[in-house]
Amino acid sequence: MDFMSAREAADKWGISQRRVAVLCSENRIDNATMVGNMWIIPTTAEKPLDARSVRYSKSDGKKVKPFLKWAGGKGQLLSEIEKYYPFGDGRITKYAEPFVGGGAVLFDILSKYNLEKVYISDINAELINTYRIIRDDIDELISMLAAMQSEFIPMDTEHRKLYYLVKRERFNDLKVNGNESVNIEKAALMIFLNKTCFNGLFRVNKKGLFNVPMGSYKNPMICDEENLRVVSEKLQNVKIVCGDYRESADFINSDTFVYFDPPYRPITATASFTAYTENLFNDEEQIELARFVDDMHRKGEKIVISNSDPKNSNAEDDFFDNIYSSHKIKRVEATRIINCNSDARGKIKELLISNF
């Protein structure tokens, strides 16, 4: 095994020699050894994350998790995505997620790091309203959800279906005709429907109306008060925007890590995973996003983008290889979770694209 001195490690990692010595004394560098009065370190050792910049939730010993099940959620890919987190050296102090969705990556980062500024956005108005209500009106929201849970759970299946349809109709009415005075109720209905509908889908028809039928859950957790309160705490200093991803441009600079998780490009000609808002995200939109990523790249921030791999169905399809040709593309294995056919929930490849 080859070794380097603390000074050589400091130069390699861009930190002080004193900091390297502290990391060695805390046993945070594997196989670091004291020889005489100096530390020697394996040349293969990696720089540890700076624990001074890491803040794990200690409120209940439980990691904060997404409050919704969301199509395309990144929970199963976190182990791959977190390899890109650039917060260890303290230079990157901001985070932006312009297609926040269910927020699996957001909440993983908020659980681990105390960042100076965080920005999230989405064009789904009902989703963003729910984030804001959890942040700003958590007590009233929990009260409404607890009432729905106490009413729904004791019912038999037929009464549950009637109750569900009433709540779905009310949600759609508020979605179309409501104003800010009903935002808390709308957020509560959003969570209720997500926890009780088929497969936890959020899907709308061409009129923009939520149209997912009820799922068959024996005892759904409609009001997860413990997690909702931790989520509320984590969102207190987060800027929450309902709008197009391009609006994040003013927030993004060289101090920012940006994760783009746009609606996935369908992996077959008949599949469509983009019908979660009234707006579709077609190939031209994917190309426009790639151009925006190139523009942001020139600001000097660190960027990761995820998407489906068209090579799952056509080995000759180089769509993303072409539009992100100046960036690094990694293919990772994932499981197709949301599919009405259980036989079609197999392993597929997804893309993680980065500028570093």
Summary of the structure (lengths in Angstrom):
residues: 356
radius of gyration: 22.8
end to end distance: 28.8
largest distance: 77.1
contacts: 1046
relative contact order: 0.12
helix: 42%
strand: 17%
